[in-house]
Amino acid sequence: MPRHVGLGLHAVREAVEDAGLSGRERAEIDVIGATAIGAAVELEVAYRAGVAPQAGVFALDLLTERVRTELGGGARRLTVATGCTTALDALGAGVDAVASGRSPRVLVVAAEAPLTPAVVAGFQRIGALSTRPVPPARASCPFSAERDGFVLSEGAAAVVLEDAALAAAKGARPALEVCGWASVSSAYHMTGIRSSGEDVARSIRQALDDAGVSADAIDCIDAHGTSTLFNDAAEAAAYADVFGKRSASMPVVAQKGAIGHSLAASGLLEVVSLAVLLPKEVLPPVKNTTVDTLAEPVDLVLGEPRHLRPEFIVKNSNGFCGLHSACVLRVLS
């Protein structure tokens, strides 16, 4: 199977076990899959070998289909592909399905395997990747004056969304509540982002409205933080726009310094990380950025983990084609 599908299935197996789903619950769960580029590795291998691609391998819904087969059921399924906001958009679609009563339970899985020469060359051609002469593990430095692009990575994450009453009835102990979400389009530029951050700010405000949570209630931000010059500056401007003077002292986490940018999988990987760390009252430090190199007016978690018990968190993502998404999360356990 394509590499991203294998990664996704591994995450799904861990998620359904962690959620304690029975065989029947696994078979009846709705599935939303998220991937931006699908089987890019396999496509390039076939091209270089001069052979016909295997039938069906390159369908974007292959991940979702294989997950349904893995779980042994025939419930509803949906595939989302919206670039780097894909994971949050898939999460939001799952939340809407549960909140509307259409689905008592939804599995969201995001997977990406972009580490192949053609994909790397494409991002390099548009100037998105770091070219600094440092080891790859040090190249991604969100919000740093030294930042010059992101570092591609691969991975997968999966979460189980359940109606709160249903979860309580079965004795489940969820780590996070998704209170609201939003996705907007700037219609601005194929790869650019407005320096004012107004589109990022709009997505955050709409997510807050959807959640019924005020900006004053937010304790922490998990940034998209790609380590590109324009993205990080626009995000910092957006935080100042939405949260005012509080933005200078509101803790900001930027996980891509440690895990790179796995495109469609990145947002959900970061949400899963928050689900593990926040109940332990730990905010992870941003890798490769220091007090001396911090270039944007944000309270980035630097050096050591910061011990904090936030209640409400904003997680945002930005993507090419002018897509901006955000969700509001609440720590439960």
C-alpha positions in Angstrom: 0.0 0.0 0.0 1.2 3.6 -0.4 3.3 4.8 2.5 0.9 7.5 3.7 -1.9 4.9 3.9 0.4 2.6 6.0 1.2 5.5 8.3 -2.5 6.4 8.6 -3.6 2.8 9.4 -1.0 2.7 12.2 -2.4 5.9 13.7 -6.0 4.6 13.4 -5.1 1.4 15.2 -3.7 3.3 18.1 -6.6 5.8 18.2 -9.4 3.2 18.3 -7.6 1.2 20.9 -7.0 4.3 23.0 -10.7 5.2 22.7 -11.7 1.7 23.8 -14.0 1.1 20.9 -15.7 -2.3 20.6 -15.7 -4.2 17.4 -19.2 -3.0 16.7 -18.3 0.6 17.4 -15.3 0.4 15.1 -17.5 -1.0 12.3 -20.2 1.7 12.7 -17.9 4.7 13.1 -17.9 7.3 10.3 -14.5 8.1 8.8 -13.0 11.3 7.5 -9.6 11.1 5.9 -7.2 13.9 5.2 -4.3 14.1 2.8 -3.0 16.8 0.5 -0.9 14.9 -2.0 -1.7 11.3 -1.5 0.6 8.7 -3.0 3.3 11.0 -4.3 6.2 8.6 -3.4 4.6 5.8 -5.4 3.8 8.1 -8.3 7.4 9.2 -8.6 8.7 5.6 -8.3 6.5 4.5 -11.1 7.5 7.4 -13.3 11.2 6.8 -12.8 10.8 3.1 -13.5 8.8 3.8 -16.6 6.0 1.6 -15.6 2.2 2.1 -15.4 1.0 3.1 -11.9 -0.9 0.5 -10.0 -4.6 1.0 -10.5 -6.3 2.8 -7.7 -3.1 3.8 -5.8 -3.4 7.4 -6.6 -7.0 8.1 -5.7 -7.1 10.7 -2.9 -9.8 8.7 -1.1 -7.6 5.6 -0.9 -6.7 6.4 2.7 -10.3 6.7 3.8 -11.3 3.5 1.9 -8.5 1.4 3.4 -9.3 2.7 6.9 -13.0 1.6 6.4 -11.8 -1.8 5.3 -9.5 -2.0 8.3 -12.4 -1.2 10.7 -14.7 -3.7 9.0 -17.7 -1.5 8.4 -19.7 0.5 5.9 -20.5 3.7 7.7 -20.2 7.1 6.0 -16.8 8.3 4.8 -15.4 11.6 3.5 -12.0 12.7 2.2 -10.7 16.2 2.6 -7.8 17.7 0.6 -7.3 21.4 1.3 -3.5 21.7 1.5 -1.9 22.5 4.8 -5.2 23.3 6.5 -6.6 19.8 5.6 -6.3 18.3 9.1 -8.2 21.1 10.8 -10.8 21.2 8.1 -11.3 17.4 8.4 -11.5 17.8 12.2 -14.1 20.6 11.7 -16.1 18.4 9.4 -16.1 15.7 12.0 -17.2 18.1 14.7 -20.0 19.4 12.6 -21.2 15.8 11.9 -21.3 15.0 15.6 -22.8 18.3 16.6 -25.6 18.1 14.1 -26.6 14.6 15.3 -25.8 12.9 12.0 -22.9 11.0 13.5 -22.6 9.9 17.2 -18.9 9.1 16.6 -16.4 10.1 13.9 -12.8 8.9 13.3 -10.6 11.6 11.7 -7.3 10.5 10.3 -4.7 12.7 8.5 -1.6 11.2 6.8 1.1 12.5 4.5 4.3 11.1 3.0 5.8 13.8 0.9 9.5 12.9 1.2 10.3 12.3 -2.5 12.5 14.3 -4.9 9.6 15.7 -7.0 7.7 17.1 -4.0 10.9 18.5 -2.5 11.8 20.2 -5.8 8.4 21.7 -6.1 8.5 23.4 -2.7 12.1 24.4 -3.2 11.2 26.0 -6.6 8.7 28.3 -4.9 11.1 29.2 -2.1 9.2 27.5 0.7 12.0 25.3 2.0 14.9 26.2 4.2 18.3 26.4 2.5 20.4 27.3 5.5 23.7 25.3 5.7 22.7 23.6 9.0 21.6 20.0 9.8 17.9 19.4 8.9 17.0 19.0 12.6 18.1 22.6 13.2 16.7 24.2 10.1 13.1 24.9 11.2 13.1 27.8 13.7 9.6 29.3 13.9 9.4 33.0 14.7 13.2 33.3 14.6 15.2 36.0 12.8 17.1 33.1 11.2 14.1 31.5 9.6 14.1 31.0 5.9 11.7 28.2 5.2 10.2 25.0 6.5 11.5 21.5 6.6 9.3 18.8 5.1 8.4 15.8 7.2 5.9 12.9 7.1 3.6 11.3 9.5 0.0 10.5 10.5 -2.4 11.1 13.3 -5.9 10.0 14.2 -8.5 11.1 16.7 -11.9 9.8 17.7 -14.6 12.4 18.1 -17.7 11.5 20.2 -20.8 13.2 21.4 -20.1 14.3 25.0 -23.2 12.5 26.4 -22.2 9.3 24.6 -18.7 9.5 25.8 -19.8 10.1 29.4 -22.3 7.2 29.3 -19.5 4.8 28.3 -17.1 6.1 30.9 -14.7 7.6 28.3 -12.2 10.2 29.5 -11.6 12.6 26.6 -8.5 14.8 26.8 -9.9 17.7 24.7 -13.2 19.2 23.7 -13.4 20.8 20.3 -15.6 23.8 21.0 -15.6 25.4 17.6 -13.8 25.8 14.3 -13.7 27.9 11.2 -12.1 28.0 7.7 -11.8 31.1 5.5 -10.3 31.9 2.1 -8.4 35.1 1.5 -8.6 34.9 -2.3 -5.3 36.8 -2.2 -2.4 34.8 -3.7 -1.5 31.2 -4.7 1.3 31.0 -2.1 1.5 34.4 -0.4 -0.2 35.6 2.7 -1.2 39.2 3.7 1.4 40.7 6.0 -1.4 42.3 8.1 -2.5 38.8 9.2 -6.1 39.9 8.7 -7.2 36.6 7.1 -5.6 34.5 9.9 -7.3 36.8 12.4 -10.7 36.3 10.6 -10.4 32.5 10.9 -9.6 32.8 14.6 -12.5 35.2 15.3 -14.9 32.9 13.4 -13.7 29.9 15.4 -14.2 31.8 18.6 -17.7 32.8 17.5 -18.5 29.2 16.6 -17.3 28.1 20.0 -19.1 30.8 21.9 -15.9 31.7 23.6 -14.5 35.2 24.1 -10.9 36.1 23.1 -10.3 37.0 26.7 -10.9 33.3 27.7 -8.0 32.0 25.5 -5.0 31.0 27.5 -2.6 29.7 24.9 -2.0 29.5 21.1 -0.7 26.6 19.1 0.7 28.3 15.9 1.0 27.1 12.4 4.6 28.3 12.8 6.1 27.1 9.5 9.4 29.0 9.9 8.8 31.0 6.8 9.4 34.8 6.8 5.9 35.8 5.8 3.8 33.2 7.6 5.2 33.7 11.0 5.0 37.5 10.8 1.4 37.3 9.6 0.5 35.1 12.4 2.1 37.4 15.0 0.1 40.3 13.5 -3.1 38.2 13.6 -2.6 37.4 17.3 -2.1 41.1 18.1 -5.2 41.9 16.1 -7.5 39.3 17.9 -6.0 39.4 21.4 -4.7 42.9 21.6 -2.1 43.7 24.3 -2.6 40.2 25.8 -0.9 38.7 22.7 2.5 39.8 24.0 2.2 37.7 27.1 0.0 34.8 25.8 2.1 31.6 25.5 2.6 30.5 21.9 3.7 26.9 21.0 5.1 26.2 17.5 5.7 22.5 17.1 7.1 22.4 13.6 10.5 23.3 14.9 10.7 19.8 16.3 8.5 17.7 14.0 8.8 19.6 10.7 5.9 20.3 8.3 4.0 17.2 7.2 1.5 19.2 5.2 -2.0 17.7 5.6 -1.0 15.7 8.6 0.6 18.6 10.5 -2.5 20.1 12.1 -3.8 16.8 13.6 -0.3 15.7 14.7 -0.2 19.0 16.7 -3.7 18.5 18.2 -2.7 15.0 19.3 0.4 16.4 20.9 -1.7 18.9 22.8 -4.1 16.2 23.9 -1.2 14.3 25.5 0.8 17.3 27.0 -1.8 19.8 28.1 -3.6 17.5 30.7 -0.1 17.1 32.2 0.2 20.9 32.4 3.1 21.0 30.0 3.7 23.4 27.0 6.5 22.1 24.8 9.3 24.5 24.0 9.9 25.7 20.4 13.0 24.0 19.0 15.8 26.0 17.4 14.5 29.4 18.3 16.2 31.3 21.2 15.6 34.4 23.2 18.3 36.1 21.2 16.9 35.1 17.8 13.2 35.7 18.5 12.0 38.2 15.9 8.3 38.5 16.4 6.4 40.1 19.4 4.9 36.8 20.7 5.5 35.0 24.0 7.0 31.9 22.5 7.7 29.0 24.8 11.5 28.8 24.6 14.3 26.8 26.1 12.4 24.6 28.6 8.8 23.3 28.8 6.5 25.8 30.5 4.2 24.4 33.2 0.7 25.8 32.7 -2.8 24.5 33.0 -4.7 26.3 30.2 -8.4 25.8 29.8 -9.0 27.2 26.3 -6.5 27.0 23.4 -6.6 28.3 19.8 -5.0 26.1 17.2 -4.6 27.6 13.7 -3.3 26.5 10.3 -2.5 28.3 7.1 -2.3 26.9 3.6 -1.4 27.8 0.0 -4.3 29.2 -2.1 -5.1 31.5 0.8 -6.8 29.0 3.1 -6.8 29.7 6.8 -8.4 27.5 9.5 -8.6 27.6 13.3 -10.2 25.7 16.1 -10.9 26.3 19.8 -9.9 23.5 22.1 -10.7 23.0 25.8 -8.7 20.8 28.2 -10.8 18.3 30.0 -8.7 15.7 31.7 
